[in-house]
Amino acid sequence: MGGTHTAMISYKERELAEAREHVALGRRHISDQQQRIAHLLRGGHRVEQSEVLLATFQETQMLHEQHAALIERELRALLSSLQSSRIKSSPPVAR
């Protein structure tokens, strides 16, 4: 059972790293878009489409963050399960 848990944990750790990269990239996209909007406003340009894109980035970011949180919970559950199975399978300590 430990091998299966270990493989699943390794997979979830990679999945979490990728999700965290998506979160970081999303933050950069939002920041860049906010800067573009500010630049357009300073130049007296219309920003409606840019604001729609920003809202899309923000909605996507929320989904990325929720997904990362879900993976973190799943990983914690796997680690807890592995720890519990190791405790149950360890021999009693001699006193």
Backbone as numpy.savetxt, mean C-alpha at the origin, in Angstrom:
# Nx Ny Nz CAx CAy CAz Cx Cy Cz
3.70 -27.13 7.20 2.87 -25.93 7.20 3.74 -24.67 7.20
4.91 -24.73 7.87 5.78 -23.57 7.94 6.26 -23.11 6.59
6.57 -24.09 5.67 7.03 -23.73 4.34 5.97 -22.98 3.56
4.73 -23.44 3.67 3.63 -22.77 2.98 3.44 -21.37 3.52
3.47 -21.25 4.85 3.35 -19.93 5.48 4.49 -19.02 5.03
5.69 -19.56 5.03 6.85 -18.75 4.65 6.73 -18.25 3.22
6.29 -19.12 2.32 6.11 -18.71 0.92 5.03 -17.65 0.80
3.94 -17.83 1.53 2.84 -16.86 1.49 3.29 -15.52 2.07
4.06 -15.57 3.14 4.56 -14.34 3.77 5.50 -13.62 2.80
6.37 -14.37 2.16 7.30 -13.77 1.19 6.53 -13.10 0.05
5.50 -13.77 -0.43 4.66 -13.20 -1.50 3.99 -11.91 -1.02
3.40 -11.95 0.18 2.71 -10.77 0.71 3.67 -9.63 0.95
4.90 -9.93 1.38 5.89 -8.88 1.58 6.22 -8.19 0.26
6.38 -8.98 -0.81 6.63 -8.39 -2.13 5.43 -7.58 -2.60
4.23 -8.12 -2.37 3.01 -7.42 -2.77 2.88 -6.10 -2.01
3.22 -6.11 -0.72 3.15 -4.89 0.09 4.17 -3.87 -0.39
5.35 -4.32 -0.72 6.38 -3.38 -1.23 5.89 -2.71 -2.51
5.28 -3.49 -3.38 4.76 -2.92 -4.63 3.62 -1.95 -4.35
2.74 -2.30 -3.43 1.63 -1.41 -3.08 2.15 -0.10 -2.49
3.18 -0.19 -1.67 3.76 1.02 -1.09 4.41 1.89 -2.17
5.00 1.26 -3.18 5.55 2.02 -4.30 4.43 2.75 -5.04
3.30 2.09 -5.21 2.15 2.73 -5.87 1.66 3.93 -5.05
1.64 3.78 -3.74 1.22 4.88 -2.87 2.18 6.06 -3.02
3.46 5.78 -3.01 4.46 6.85 -3.14 4.35 7.53 -4.50
4.19 6.74 -5.55 4.06 7.30 -6.88 2.78 8.14 -6.99
1.71 7.67 -6.39 0.46 8.42 -6.39 0.61 9.78 -5.70
1.35 9.79 -4.61 1.59 11.06 -3.91 2.32 12.04 -4.81
3.31 11.52 -5.55 4.06 12.39 -6.47 3.15 12.91 -7.58
2.30 12.03 -8.12 1.37 12.47 -9.17 0.45 13.58 -8.67
-0.06 13.42 -7.46 -0.96 14.43 -6.89 -0.21 15.74 -6.69
0.98 15.67 -6.13 1.77 16.88 -5.89 2.10 17.57 -7.21
2.53 16.80 -8.20 2.85 17.38 -9.51 1.63 18.05 -10.13
0.48 17.39 -10.02 -0.73 17.95 -10.62 -1.16 19.22 -9.89
-1.01 19.24 -8.58 -1.34 20.45 -7.82 -0.43 21.61 -8.26
0.83 21.31 -8.49 1.76 22.34 -8.95 1.40 22.83 -10.35
0.99 21.90 -11.22 0.57 22.29 -12.57 -0.64 23.22 -12.51
-1.59 22.88 -11.65 -2.79 23.70 -11.52 -2.42 25.10 -11.03
-1.56 25.16 -10.03 -1.13 26.46 -9.51 -0.45 27.28 -10.61
0.38 26.63 -11.39 1.07 27.31 -12.49 0.06 27.82 -13.53
-0.89 26.99 -13.87 -1.91 27.41 -14.84 -2.72 28.59 -14.32
-3.08 28.53 -13.04 -3.86 29.62 -12.44 -3.06 30.93 -12.47
-1.78 30.84 -12.14 -0.93 32.04 -12.18 -0.87 32.63 -13.58
-0.96 31.77 -14.57 -0.92 32.24 -15.96 -2.28 32.62 -16.50
-3.32 32.54 -15.66 -4.66 32.93 -16.08 -5.35 31.90 -16.97
-4.88 30.67 -16.93 -5.46 29.62 -17.76 -6.60 28.90 -17.05
-7.41 28.24 -17.82 -8.50 27.44 -17.26 -7.91 26.14 -16.68
-8.50 25.68 -15.60 -7.95 24.51 -14.92 -8.98 23.39 -14.71
-10.15 23.52 -15.30 -11.21 22.54 -15.04 -10.75 21.11 -15.32
-10.17 20.88 -16.50 -9.74 19.53 -16.84 -8.61 19.06 -15.94
-7.73 19.97 -15.59 -6.63 19.62 -14.69 -7.15 19.25 -13.32
-8.20 19.94 -12.87 -8.80 19.62 -11.58 -9.52 18.27 -11.61
-10.14 17.95 -12.74 -10.78 16.64 -12.88 -9.71 15.54 -12.80
-8.59 15.76 -13.47 -7.50 14.79 -13.41 -6.96 14.66 -11.99
-6.81 15.79 -11.30 -6.36 15.75 -9.91 -7.33 14.94 -9.05
-8.62 15.14 -9.23 -9.61 14.38 -8.46 -9.48 12.88 -8.75
-9.22 12.54 -10.01 -9.02 11.13 -10.37 -7.78 10.57 -9.67
-6.70 11.35 -9.67 -5.49 10.92 -8.96 -5.78 10.71 -7.48
-6.55 11.62 -6.88 -6.85 11.52 -5.45 -7.72 10.30 -5.15
-8.68 10.02 -6.01 -9.51 8.83 -5.83 -8.68 7.56 -5.98
-7.82 7.55 -6.97 -6.95 6.39 -7.18 -6.01 6.21 -6.00
-5.51 7.33 -5.47 -4.62 7.27 -4.31 -5.33 6.64 -3.12
-6.57 7.00 -2.91 -7.33 6.42 -1.80 -7.40 4.90 -1.97
-7.63 4.44 -3.19 -7.69 3.00 -3.45 -6.34 2.33 -3.22
-5.26 2.99 -3.66 -3.92 2.44 -3.43 -3.65 2.31 -1.93
-4.01 3.33 -1.17 -3.77 3.30 0.28 -4.61 2.23 0.95
-5.87 2.08 0.53 -6.72 1.02 1.08 -6.16 -0.35 0.75
-5.67 -0.51 -0.47 -5.10 -1.79 -0.87 -3.85 -2.11 -0.05
-2.98 -1.13 0.14 -1.78 -1.34 0.95 -2.15 -1.71 2.38
-3.15 -1.05 2.93 -3.60 -1.37 4.30 -4.15 -2.80 4.37
-4.89 -3.21 3.36 -5.42 -4.57 3.32 -4.28 -5.59 3.30
-3.28 -5.35 2.47 -2.15 -6.27 2.40 -1.41 -6.31 3.73
-1.25 -5.17 4.38 -0.61 -5.14 5.69 -1.37 -5.99 6.70
-2.70 -5.87 6.69 -3.52 -6.69 7.61 -3.36 -8.18 7.30
-3.36 -8.51 6.02 -3.20 -9.92 5.63 -1.83 -10.44 6.05
-0.81 -9.63 5.88 0.54 -10.04 6.26 0.64 -10.23 7.78
0.07 -9.30 8.54 0.06 -9.44 10.00 -0.65 -10.72 10.42
-1.76 -11.04 9.76 -2.51 -12.26 10.09 -1.66 -13.50 9.78
-0.98 -13.49 8.65 -0.11 -14.62 8.31 1.02 -14.77 9.33
1.64 -13.66 9.70 2.73 -13.71 10.68 2.22 -14.21 12.03
1.05 -13.76 12.41 0.46 -14.20 13.67 0.15 -15.69 13.62
-0.40 -16.13 12.51 -0.73 -17.55 12.34 0.54 -18.40 12.39
1.59 -17.94 11.73 2.85 -18.68 11.74 3.41 -18.75 13.15
3.36 -17.64 13.86 3.86 -17.61 15.23 3.05 -18.57 16.10
1.75 -18.56 15.95 0.89 -19.46 16.73 1.19 -20.91 16.42
1.39 -21.23 15.15 1.66 -22.62 14.79 3.02 -23.06 15.31
3.98 -22.14 15.36 5.30 -22.49 15.90 5.23 -22.72 17.40
4.44 -21.91 18.09 4.30 -22.06 19.54 3.63 -23.39 19.85
2.59 -23.74 19.10 1.88 -25.00 19.33 2.76 -26.21 19.03
3.65 -26.09 18.04 4.45 -27.25 17.64 5.78 -27.33 18.37
6.14 -26.31 19.19 7.40 -26.39 19.89 7.28 -27.34 21.08
8.38 -28.05 21.33 8.35 -28.98 22.46 8.26 -28.21 23.78
7.69 -28.84 24.78 7.59 -28.16 26.09 8.98 -27.89 26.65
9.08 -26.82 27.38 10.35 -26.43 28.01 10.51 -27.19 29.31
11.65 -27.84 29.45 11.92 -28.59 30.69 12.22 -27.60 31.81
11.68 -27.91 32.98 11.91 -27.02 34.13 12.63 -27.74 35.22
